[in-house]
Amino acid sequence: MARKTDRERLQELEEKMEKMKARKLQVESRMKEKERKERTKRLIEIGAIFERHFEITSKEEAEKIAWGFKKAINHRKEDLAKLSIDELKKQVEKELQNN
């Protein structure tokens, strides 16, 4: 059996490296696709929760509620940590009616 030259070994290593790069790209692509699907599912679930609890029928209403939450949280972070979900809903609804 003839021994391989350094040039042949180098060529084999370069081919293996290319195959490994292709495999790495495939794995990265699968991971990104999985993360994208998980994010999409999360967004749908969160949107469904808001739609159900606040009877939202438009993007504009969702924006108002989101801004209401943001405003409430920015003004009273410590107080909000002590509130129950029902109390929080009542406060946000009250603020939205005032605006």
N, CA, C and O of each residue as an XYZ file, in Angstrom:
396
protein
N       0.841     -1.165      0.000
C       0.000      0.000      0.000
C       0.893      1.236      0.000
O       1.801      1.366      0.821
N       0.615      2.145     -0.941
C       1.418      3.355     -1.074
C       0.985      4.381     -0.030
O      -0.201      4.547      0.256
N       1.950      5.040      0.508
C       1.673      6.092      1.472
C       1.199      7.335      0.738
O       1.594      7.601     -0.397
N       0.350      8.083      1.409
C      -0.159      9.316      0.820
C       0.874     10.414      0.991
O       1.613     10.460      1.974
N       0.901     11.282      0.017
C       1.811     12.418      0.105
C       1.190     13.473      1.013
O      -0.001     13.433      1.319
N       2.011     14.399      1.426
C       1.507     15.495      2.254
C       0.436     16.283      1.509
O      -0.548     16.728      2.100
N       0.636     16.445      0.230
C      -0.332     17.173     -0.587
C      -1.689     16.447     -0.593
O      -2.731     17.097     -0.502
N      -1.688     15.126     -0.698
C      -2.918     14.336     -0.685
C      -3.598     14.416      0.684
O      -4.819     14.543      0.770
N      -2.817     14.342      1.726
C      -3.367     14.462      3.089
C      -4.007     15.830      3.285
O      -5.100     15.953      3.838
N      -3.299     16.852      2.819
C      -3.818     18.209      2.938
C      -5.142     18.344      2.182
O      -6.090     18.947      2.686
N      -5.203     17.789      0.989
C      -6.432     17.833      0.195
C      -7.573     17.114      0.924
O      -8.697     17.616      0.951
N      -7.299     15.955      1.509
C      -8.320     15.224      2.260
C      -8.821     16.038      3.451
O     -10.022     16.089      3.716
N      -7.904     16.664      4.154
C      -8.284     17.484      5.309
C      -9.145     18.674      4.871
O     -10.122     19.012      5.540
N      -8.790     19.298      3.765
C      -9.577     20.428      3.271
C     -10.986     19.978      2.881
O     -11.958     20.693      3.124
N     -11.094     18.797      2.280
C     -12.407     18.266      1.918
C     -13.237     17.976      3.165
O     -14.433     18.266      3.198
N     -12.609     17.408      4.185
C     -13.302     17.129      5.435
C     -13.769     18.431      6.091
O     -14.871     18.509      6.635
N     -12.907     19.449      6.027
C     -13.274     20.745      6.609
C     -14.498     21.328      5.898
O     -15.393     21.869      6.548
N     -14.539     21.222      4.583
C     -15.686     21.734      3.828
C     -16.965     20.985      4.203
O     -18.024     21.594      4.357
N     -16.861     19.668      4.348
C     -18.021     18.876      4.746
C     -18.493     19.265      6.147
O     -19.694     19.362      6.402
N     -17.537     19.484      7.049
C     -17.882     19.878      8.414
C     -18.544     21.262      8.426
O     -19.499     21.490      9.168
N     -18.037     22.172      7.609
C     -18.656     23.503      7.519
C     -20.086     23.391      7.026
O     -20.980     24.061      7.544
N     -20.310     22.539      6.018
C     -21.663     22.353      5.486
C     -22.580     21.768      6.563
O     -23.722     22.203      6.707
N     -22.088     20.791      7.313
C     -22.880     20.205      8.400
C     -23.190     21.241      9.474
O     -24.305     21.300      9.992
N     -22.195     22.051      9.799
C     -22.385     23.102     10.809
C     -23.473     24.069     10.354
O     -24.336     24.446     11.147
N     -23.440     24.470      9.095
C     -24.462     25.374      8.576
C     -25.850     24.746      8.631
O     -26.831     25.431      8.920
N     -25.938     23.446      8.353
C     -27.219     22.747      8.419
C     -27.765     22.742      9.849
O     -28.948     22.996     10.073
N     -26.890     22.450     10.807
C     -27.313     22.418     12.213
C     -27.732     23.813     12.664
O     -28.757     23.969     13.327
N     -26.946     24.823     12.309
C     -27.291     26.200     12.678
C     -28.625     26.597     12.065
O     -29.441     27.251     12.714
N     -28.845     26.208     10.831
C     -30.097     26.521     10.149
C     -31.279     25.858     10.845
O     -32.318     26.491     11.025
N     -31.139     24.600     11.236
C     -32.205     23.908     11.966
C     -32.482     24.585     13.299
O     -33.636     24.734     13.701
N     -31.418     24.993     13.984
C     -31.586     25.660     15.275
C     -32.332     26.987     15.110
O     -33.242     27.289     15.883
N     -31.951     27.775     14.108
C     -32.622     29.058     13.871
C     -34.085     28.854     13.505
O     -34.950     29.601     13.963
N     -34.364     27.854     12.690
C     -35.741     27.549     12.310
C     -36.561     27.153     13.533
O     -37.702     27.589     13.689
N     -35.979     26.327     14.400
C     -36.667     25.903     15.618
C     -36.939     27.107     16.525
O     -38.036     27.238     17.068
N     -35.945     27.985     16.690
C     -36.114     29.183     17.519
C     -37.194     30.092     16.943
O     -37.993     30.656     17.690
N     -37.223     30.238     15.613
C     -38.219     31.080     14.959
C     -39.620     30.521     15.197
O     -40.547     31.273     15.499
N     -39.776     29.202     15.062
C     -41.076     28.576     15.290
C     -41.517     28.714     16.745
O     -42.694     28.948     17.019
N     -40.580     28.570     17.674
C     -40.909     28.711     19.098
C     -41.351     30.144     19.397
O     -42.297     30.362     20.155
N     -40.661     31.118     18.797
C     -41.030     32.530     19.003
C     -42.413     32.809     18.428
O     -43.230     33.473     19.066
N     -42.675     32.309     17.239
C     -43.983     32.499     16.609
C     -45.085     31.909     17.482
O     -46.124     32.536     17.690
N     -44.857     30.711     17.985
C     -45.846     30.065     18.858
C     -46.080     30.904     20.111
O     -47.220     31.107     20.526
N     -44.984     31.395     20.713
C     -45.078     32.226     21.912
C     -45.897     33.490     21.629
O     -46.765     33.864     22.418
N     -45.614     34.141     20.500
C     -46.340     35.365     20.154
C     -47.831     35.098     19.962
O     -48.669     35.896     20.382
N     -48.154     33.988     19.334
C     -49.557     33.634     19.134
C     -50.233     33.370     20.473
O     -51.348     33.835     20.708
N     -49.573     32.634     21.342
C     -50.148     32.319     22.648
C     -50.360     33.583     23.475
O     -51.409     33.757     24.095
N     -49.368     34.459     23.484
C     -49.476     35.706     24.248
C     -50.582     36.580     23.678
O     -51.375     37.157     24.421
N     -50.628     36.671     22.361
C     -51.691     37.445     21.723
C     -53.065     36.902     22.057
O     -53.998     37.672     22.287
N     -53.202     35.588     22.087
C     -54.486     34.966     22.422
C     -54.896     35.278     23.856
O     -56.075     35.503     24.132
N     -53.939     35.292     24.756
C     -54.228     35.619     26.157
C     -54.751     37.047     26.263
O     -55.756     37.294     26.931
N     -54.075     37.985     25.608
C     -54.510     39.384     25.656
C     -55.874     39.554     24.996
O     -56.730     40.276     25.507
N     -56.074     38.895     23.874
C     -57.353     38.995     23.179
C     -58.487     38.481     24.059
O     -59.555     39.088     24.127
N     -58.247     37.367     24.728
C     -59.270     36.760     25.578
C     -59.589     37.633     26.794
O     -60.756     37.882     27.096
N     -58.548     38.095     27.487
C     -58.770     38.822     28.732
C     -59.227     40.257     28.529
O     -59.927     40.807     29.379
N     -58.844     40.869     27.421
C     -59.180     42.267     27.198
C     -60.158     42.458     26.043
O     -60.459     43.589     25.662
N     -60.651     41.358     25.488
C     -61.599     41.401     24.389
C     -61.126     42.344     23.283
O     -61.876     43.191     22.800
N     -59.890     42.175     22.906
C     -59.263     43.011     21.881
C     -59.757     42.587     20.511
O     -59.823     41.398     20.201
N     -60.105     43.577     19.691
C     -60.563     43.274     18.335
C     -59.720     43.949     17.260
O     -59.973     43.770     16.069
N     -58.716     44.727     17.676
C     -57.876     45.393     16.672
C     -56.460     45.589     17.196
O     -56.205     45.517     18.398
N     -55.553     45.836     16.267
C     -54.160     46.107     16.655
C     -54.068     47.394     17.457
O     -53.240     47.506     18.360
N     -54.909     48.360     17.136
C     -54.891     49.639     17.845
C     -55.233     49.450     19.328
O     -54.599     50.040     20.203
N     -56.248     48.615     19.592
C     -56.598     48.337     20.983
C     -55.462     47.637     21.707
O     -55.174     47.943     22.864
N     -54.818     46.700     21.029
C     -53.684     45.993     21.628
C     -52.566     46.971     21.955
O     -51.939     46.875     23.010
N     -52.315     47.915     21.048
C     -51.278     48.935     21.293
C     -51.622     49.776     22.513
O     -50.753     50.054     23.339
N     -52.878     50.180     22.631
C     -53.292     50.994     23.781
C     -53.068     50.241     25.088
O     -52.576     50.806     26.065
N     -53.432     48.975     25.095
C     -53.251     48.178     26.319
C     -51.771     48.004     26.615
O     -51.353     48.109     27.768
N     -50.975     47.739     25.586
C     -49.528     47.587     25.791
C     -48.930     48.871     26.346
O     -48.135     48.835     27.285
N     -49.310     50.004     25.768
C     -48.794     51.284     26.275
C     -49.277     51.534     27.697
O     -48.546     52.079     28.524
N     -50.520     51.129     27.976
C     -51.035     51.279     29.340
C     -50.222     50.471     30.338
O     -49.887     50.949     31.422
N     -49.912     49.233     29.951
C     -49.064     48.413     30.817
C     -47.696     49.043     30.996
O     -47.183     49.114     32.112
N     -47.112     49.492     29.919
C     -45.777     50.091     29.988
C     -45.794     51.313     30.907
O     -44.915     51.486     31.752
N     -46.808     52.150     30.725
C     -46.918     53.349     31.552
C     -47.073     52.978     33.029
O     -46.408     53.547     33.894
N     -47.948     52.027     33.301
C     -48.180     51.616     34.684
C     -46.922     51.026     35.301
O     -46.592     51.306     36.454
N     -46.240     50.226     34.541
C     -45.029     49.576     35.052
C     -43.921     50.592     35.282
O     -43.226     50.529     36.296
N     -43.751     51.519     34.363
C     -42.701     52.519     34.521
C     -42.958     53.433     35.711
O     -42.010     53.894     36.348
N     -44.220     53.702     36.020
C     -44.536     54.601     37.132
C     -44.509     53.924     38.493
O     -44.174     54.544     39.502
N     -44.866     52.647     38.508
C     -45.013     51.985     39.811
C     -44.472     50.564     39.806
O     -45.214     49.635     40.124
N     -43.240     50.367     39.467
C     -42.682     49.012     39.390
C     -42.801     48.261     40.707
O     -43.205     47.099     40.723
N     -42.460     48.899     41.787
C     -42.515     48.213     43.069
C     -43.947     47.909     43.483
O     -44.220     46.831     44.011
N     -44.858     48.836     43.254
C     -46.256     48.613     43.613
C     -46.854     47.476     42.796
O     -47.626     46.673     43.320
N     -46.504     47.405     41.523
C     -47.067     46.372     40.658
C     -46.660     44.976     41.082
O     -47.421     44.025     40.903
N     -45.484     44.844     41.636
C     -45.022     43.522     42.076
C     -45.909     42.976     43.185
O     -45.990     41.763     43.375
N     -46.570     43.858     43.911
C     -47.420     43.442     45.022
C     -48.857     43.153     44.590
O     -49.618     42.553     45.348
N     -49.236     43.573     43.384
C     -50.623     43.442     42.945
C     -50.926     42.062     42.376
O     -50.054     41.393     41.822
N     -52.175     41.656     42.525
C     -52.629     40.430     41.859
C     -52.946     40.781     40.404
O     -53.001     41.957     40.045
N     -53.150     39.775     39.582
C     -53.463     40.014     38.169
C     -54.783     40.776     38.040
O     -54.891     41.679     37.211
N     -55.773     40.430     38.837
C     -57.064     41.123     38.765
C     -56.917     42.597     39.146
O     -57.506     43.469     38.507
N     -56.133     42.870     40.187
C     -55.917     44.258     40.591
C     -55.179     45.028     39.503
O     -55.487     46.189     39.232
N     -54.215     44.378     38.891
C     -53.456     45.008     37.815
C     -54.371     45.330     36.637
O     -54.296     46.425     36.079
N     -55.232     44.391     36.254
C     -56.171     44.622     35.150
C     -57.049     45.833     35.438
O     -57.252     46.684     34.572
N     -57.567     45.903     36.656
C     -58.448     47.018     37.025
C     -57.715     48.358     36.922
O     -58.274     49.334     36.421
N     -56.470     48.405     37.391
C     -55.709     49.655     37.333
C     -55.423     50.074     35.901
O     -55.542     51.252     35.562
N     -55.053     49.131     35.068
C     -54.743     49.442     33.681
C     -56.005     49.909     32.958
O     -55.972     50.893     32.219
N     -57.112     49.205     33.169
C     -58.363     49.601     32.540
C     -58.767     51.010     32.968
O     -59.249     51.798     32.154
N     -58.568     51.325     34.260
C     -58.881     52.648     34.760
C     -58.020     53.712     34.103
O     -58.517     54.775     33.730
N     -56.722     53.431     33.960
C     -55.820     54.386     33.310
C     -56.175     54.584     31.846
O     -56.113     55.702     31.334
N     -56.549     53.495     31.167
C     -56.924     53.607     29.750
C     -58.188     54.448     29.595
O     -58.306     55.201     28.629
N     -59.129     54.333     30.523
C     -60.346     55.124     30.450
C     -60.058     56.603     30.693
O     -60.729     57.471     30.134
N     -59.060     56.886     31.527
C     -58.688     58.275     31.819
C     -57.965     58.949     30.663
O     -57.979     60.175     30.548
N     -57.339     58.159     29.813
C     -56.576     58.735     28.682
C     -57.454     58.868     27.524
O     -57.018     59.330     26.469
